[in-house]
Amino acid sequence: MSEITYVRGDATTPLGKGVKLIAHVCNDIGGWGKGFVLALSNRWPEPEAAYRRWHRERAGNDFALGTTQFVKVDRYVWVANMIGQRGTKTGSKGVPVRYEAIDTALAPLADKALELGASVHMPRIGCGLAGGKWSRVEPLIAERLIERGIKVTVYDHGD
């Protein structure tokens, strides 16, 4: 079994050849305006527009914790908007990250990656503004993606 590859760089410019799926975590309240989503929006307008529409029309769709939306942004690049965060603020129930929702959202991500023959690229999902710990997220990625033979690259931005 392969391992997760860690690189310094920007997950919105994924490395390598072939089809690529960029995965990231969104909140469940329709907010899009801080963190990694800004880099996505600077590169492509489609993921934000699709997420906002998905949230706005949530009464008639599957928008909820643990769901994943796929948005094609280029011939060989897709973005996976995964709902893995309850709200945006730390409160009485702790930090916004919901590990069980990320775990659930990773299953359709794996299915889509296998369907497309894609590699998966991501920042340390759930560990920025969502307040999660990578030591809790990494095993989920290993179990849901790596064990199914999907190549995963995690990007650490900056120096």
MOLIN-V555045 format. One record per residue. N is the residue number from 1. RES is the residue in three letters. SS is DSSP state (helix for helix, strand for strand, loop for the rest). PSI is psi in whole degrees, -180 to 180 (NA if undefined). Layout:
((N RES SS PSI) (N RES SS PSI))
This chain:
((1 MET loop 138) (2 SER loop 175) (3 GLU loop 170) (4 ILE loop 136) (5 THR strand 130) (6 TYR strand 131) (7 VAL strand 159) (8 ARG strand 132) (9 GLY loop -164) (10 ASP loop 119) (11 ALA loop -14) (12 THR loop -6) (13 THR loop 72) (14 PRO loop 143) (15 LEU loop 156) (16 GLY loop 179) (17 LYS loop 166) (18 GLY loop -173) (19 VAL loop 139) (20 LYS strand 139) (21 LEU strand 119) (22 ILE strand 118) (23 ALA strand 141) (24 HIS strand 166) (25 VAL strand 134) (26 CYS strand 164) (27 ASN strand 171) (28 ASP loop 16) (29 ILE loop 8) (30 GLY loop 7) (31 GLY loop 133) (32 TRP loop 103) (33 GLY loop -3) (34 LYS loop 154) (35 GLY loop -149) (36 PHE helix -30) (37 VAL helix -27) (38 LEU helix -41) (39 ALA helix -40) (40 LEU helix -48) (41 SER helix -32) (42 ASN helix -26) (43 ARG helix -44) (44 TRP loop 136) (45 PRO loop -22) (46 GLU helix -43) (47 PRO helix -42) (48 GLU helix -47) (49 ALA helix -43) (50 ALA helix -43) (51 TYR helix -47) (52 ARG helix -40) (53 ARG helix -45) (54 TRP helix -46) (55 HIS helix -46) (56 ARG helix -37) (57 GLU loop 21) (58 ARG helix -24) (59 ALA helix -25) (60 GLY helix 15) (61 ASN loop -165) (62 ASP loop 12) (63 PHE loop 115) (64 ALA loop 166) (65 LEU loop 135) (66 GLY loop -2) (67 THR loop 161) (68 THR strand 135) (69 GLN strand 135) (70 PHE strand 132) (71 VAL strand 120) (72 LYS strand 125) (73 VAL strand -14) (74 ASP strand 170) (75 ARG loop -41) (76 TYR loop 16) (77 VAL strand 131) (78 TRP strand 154) (79 VAL strand 135) (80 ALA strand 111) (81 ASN strand 106) (82 MET strand 125) (83 ILE strand 102) (84 GLY strand 23) (85 GLN strand 127) (86 ARG loop 110) (87 GLY loop -161) (88 THR loop -6) (89 LYS loop 149) (90 THR loop 132) (91 GLY strand -153) (92 SER loop -25) (93 LYS loop 11) (94 GLY strand -159) (95 VAL loop 160) (96 PRO loop -26) (97 VAL strand 143) (98 ARG loop 101) (99 TYR helix -39) (100 GLU helix -34) (101 ALA helix -40) (102 ILE helix -44) (103 ASP helix -47) (104 THR helix -43) (105 ALA helix -24) (106 LEU helix -24) (107 ALA helix -52) (108 PRO helix -28) (109 LEU helix -46) (110 ALA helix -44) (111 ASP helix -44) (112 LYS helix -41) (113 ALA helix -43) (114 LEU helix -41) (115 GLU helix -42) (116 LEU helix -12) (117 GLY loop 36) (118 ALA loop 154) (119 SER strand 159) (120 VAL strand 136) (121 HIS strand 139) (122 MET strand 156) (123 PRO loop -174) (124 ARG loop 85) (125 ILE loop 138) (126 GLY loop 1) (127 CYS loop 2) (128 GLY loop -112) (129 LEU loop -25) (130 ALA loop -18) (131 GLY loop 13) (132 GLY loop 169) (133 LYS loop 130) (134 TRP helix -31) (135 SER helix -19) (136 ARG helix -31) (137 VAL helix -42) (138 GLU helix -44) (139 PRO helix -30) (140 LEU helix -43) (141 ILE helix -43) (142 ALA helix -45) (143 GLU helix -45) (144 ARG helix -32) (145 LEU loop -57) (146 ILE helix -44) (147 GLU helix -17) (148 ARG helix 9) (149 GLY loop 18) (150 ILE loop 130) (151 LYS loop 127) (152 VAL strand 130) (153 THR strand 128) (154 VAL strand 130) (155 TYR strand 128) (156 ASP strand 120) (157 HIS loop 148) (158 GLY loop -164) (159 ASP loop NA))
